[in-house]
Amino acid sequence: MTYLSTKTYGHEIGLSATFRQWRALSHCRLLHGYSLSFRFEFEADTLDDKNWVVDFGGLKELKAILEDTFDHKTVVAADDPELEWFHEAARRGVADIVVLPAVGCEKFAEHVYGIASKWLLTERLAPRCRLASVEVKEHGANSAIYRGTSRAAGQRDL
Ligand SMILES: Nc1nc2c(c(=O)[nH]1)N=C([C@H](O)[C@H](O)COP(=O)(O)OP(=O)(O)OP(=O)(O)O)CN2
């Protein structure tokens, strides 16, 4: 028996991030932004003493991490050829930049999955509670999902 629970920080909470996919040939190479949505899917074979997979109200640190990374941020890929230009924008107070290994919904989902998995361990919620997946949505039509590949998902990719 596996129990699932989910937590969604939707578009309505305003995690507004600007980014670009510099390798794209389309308009996606231009800076553009979305109020990103994040959906966490947790799983457990056994519930805690309250009969919960994970406390819905106990995830505020995860929300804070999302805010630190995506709220009013300009997210830049570490290999963006214009990286120095973004740093200059930050120095001038025009952009609050966050440099990540890669940019795009799939990579945002992977990045958040890694952070959230570590957090579960730190909080001693893992290994009982595992992070099954993280979904990142740009808007109602576009999303990407990063899924743990083993039942030890709460302890992998660390
Ligand atoms: N698999 C992915 N594909 C794309 C991503 C992504 O993160 N993962 N990102 C982009 C662009 O950055 C952009 O966010 C999407 O723009 P666009 O392709 O124009 O998509 P729209 O939904 O706005 O376009 P419609 O034509 O209205 O469908 C591109 N691809």
The ligand as a Gaussian input file, in Angstrom:
#p B3LYP/6-31G(d) Opt

LIG

0 1
 N        9.885000      20.986000     -22.765000
 C       10.001000      22.338000     -22.702000
 N        9.730000      23.062000     -23.795000
 C        9.825000      24.398000     -23.745000
 C       10.195000      25.054000     -22.576000
 C       10.489000      24.258000     -21.425000
 O       10.842000      24.755000     -20.332000
 N       10.380000      22.908000     -21.527000
 N       10.251000      26.397000     -22.551000
 C        9.921000      27.117000     -23.621000
 C        9.909000      28.604000     -23.603000
 O       10.864000      29.035000     -22.676000
 C        8.539000      29.231000     -23.282000
 O        8.402000      29.292000     -21.899000
 C        7.379000      28.607000     -23.951000
 O        7.031000      29.436000     -24.993000
 P        6.268000      28.902000     -26.257000
 O        7.035000      27.804000     -26.904000
 O        5.949000      30.080000     -27.082000
 O        5.006000      28.238000     -25.627000
 P        3.574000      28.862000     -25.530000
 O        2.780000      27.967000     -24.645000
 O        3.652000      30.277000     -25.117000
 O        3.156000      28.784000     -27.042000
 P        1.836000      28.294000     -27.744000
 O        2.159000      28.407000     -29.174000
 O        0.764000      29.206000     -27.289000
 O        1.596000      26.873000     -27.345000
 C        9.610000      26.516000     -24.910000
 N        9.540000      25.105000     -24.860000

